[in-house]
Amino acid sequence: MPPRVGRPLNEPLSTATLKRAEELDALDSILPFDRRDQLAVLLTDDDVATLKHLASEGMGDNTLRALASDLGYLEAWCQLATGSPLPWPAPESLLLKFVAHHLWDPIKRAEDSDHGMPVDVEAGLRDSRLLRANGPHAPATVRRRLTSWSILTRWRGLTGAFDGPSLKSALRLAVRASARPRQRKSRQVVTRDILAKLLDACAGERLVDLRDRALLLTAFASGGRRRSEVAALRVEDITDEDPVQADPSIPDSPPLPCLAIRLGRTKTTTSDDDEHVLLIGRPVLALKRWLEEADIKDGAVFRGIDQWGNIDRRALTPQSVNLVLKGRCRQAGLDPTLFSAHGLRSGYLTEAANRGIPLPEAMQQSLHKSVTQAARYYNNAERKQGRAARVFF
């Protein structure tokens, strides 16, 4: 059986691994702190050099983070499946093996234990906490990792068999056989009524309550920001704007505080786009209160807080943003397994549709590039409000 990936917790890191860990520290704004030691074990010196080169070339933080995560998984899987490190370029047979190990027929697996990922490979990945889900992988995850593999191959100046007909055919047939339905990023959307319950759950005056109120209101009201964008928000990205009227159609309506939030590079933009969104009213007050009470004048806006109330200098990770939401769902009496941070994004568009806000106007705030994607939430809202499903009501 191939050697297991990883090491016992009490086993000291080798000199080479320590060196890789130190080099990964230079990417601390990109790589999650709790995964750096694990990546130092999984990645090779060449892998780390490639990631540092990509960072120096200006590749987006989210893209680089995904590449590092995928590379670590690929290295671990290859070591377990073949007994050797990941070869560059990968032969077509290895690509086909990867597909076969991750996309398989659950019915056939029940009849034939050799179908799909071998038991020892699966056990090794689970021991290393790299594999948690049961059953075949989501097709989107397999495609993403193959794409990352292809990108990293090209960045090394090599060519692979990623566009070969054999791989495309195997992927197509394997996706059909795995019969895994597409899962929503968040099974439940966080609309205004749900958000109100989450805010009630953090209505206290502790620093963690002030932070979570500001985080939830900012993420939702700024157009349903992605968790990576919330985590990356810095004080330098926030600019005071002149107050705006509560109702622009009423000249004498009360003024509301207004902030502009510069997003820079996002999932669908680059830093050159200089995208920004507005924050108006209650979210502005919550955000300013948090910054004032936490005495944060520069750097990361949303930061970790330990059990004694000490505030970390480092920003929350995107995963921590997700955990904040789930924690508040639990306190609000909601099932946290039904919600994720993406529910704030989908919830914003759903709420906009429920309030009759035109789709283009909502997209100016959410910064969705795809009308088709954004319209999906509007279509769902319109169906529930429309007459077609009420024919026999």
PyMOL commands that set and color helices and strands:
alter all, ss='L'
color gray80, all
select helices_A, chain A and resi 15-25+33-42+45-56+61-82+92-102+106-111+119-127+139-155+165-178+192-201+207-221+227-232+235-237+271-273+282-293+318-331+336-338+342-354+359-366+371-385+388-390
alter helices_A, ss='H'
color red, helices_A
select strands_A, chain A and resi 238-245+255-262+276-280+303-305+311-315
alter strands_A, ss='S'
color yellow, strands_A
deselect
rebuild
show_as cartoon
